Amino acid sequence: MADADAAKPADQETLVADIDRTRAELARTIDAIADRVSPRNNARRAAQRLSRRAAQLDPVLAGAAAAAAAAGVAAIIWWRRRRRG
């Protein structure tokens, strides 16, 4: 009978340790989900990705793209003014 009582606390300690481990894993999972659905964190991550991509661009290529965009805008403005008059 004494042996049965001695084994019981060990099982309880194991059970309590399992519950604590499961609780910690659940807390980490909930924190990860909260981080993924947070609009502020999503905006911050998107800004970081954009910043990294912009840093990787070739300056000559970026300048050429900006010039092409400016020429396109100028052409649209010229075309609209011509159409009106």
N, C-alpha and C positions, 0 to 999 in steps of 0.2 A: 504494500500500500504506500509506503514511503517513496518507493521508486516511481510510482505513477504521479505523485505530487511533484517530484523533482523534474520529471520530463515535461510537465505542463507549462511551467514558466519559460522554458527554452522555446517551446512552440509559440507561446505568446510573444516572446521577444522577436522571434523570426517573423511572426505575423505583423507585429508593429513595425519592424524594419521594412517589410514589404509594402505596407501601407504608406510609410514615409517616402519610400523610393517612388512609388506610384504617384503620390501627391506632388513630389518634386518634378517628375516627368510631365504631369498634367499642367503644372504651373508654367513650365518652359514652353509647352505646346500652346497654351493660351497666350503667352507673351509673344510668341512667333506669329500667331494669327492676328493679334492686335497690331503688331508692327506692319504686317502685310496690308491690312485694310485701312490703315491710318492715312487720310488724305495728305496731311503734312509730310509724313515720311515718304509717301509716293511722289509728291512734288519734289522733295529734296533729292530723292534717287534719280528722278528724271533730269533734274538740273545738273546733277553730277555726271550722268551719262552724256548729256549734251555738251558739257564743258570738256569732257575727255575727247569726244569726237571733234570738237572745234580745235582742240590743241593738236590733233593729228592731221589737220588739213594742211595742204601745201599752200603757202601764202600766194604764190603766183596763180595757182588754180582758183583760190578764193577770190583774188582780185579780178580774174577773168569772169568768174561767175557774177560778181557784183556789177561789173561793167555790162555784161549781157543783160542783167535784170534792169539796169538803168536805161539801156538802149530800148528794151522792150516797153518800159513805162513811157519813155519819150515818144516812141512810135504810136502807142495807144492815145496819148494826149494829142499828138499831131493829127491822127486819123479822126478823132472826135471833133476837133476844131474845124477841120476841113469839111466834115460832113454837115456841120451846122451852117457854115457860111456859104 
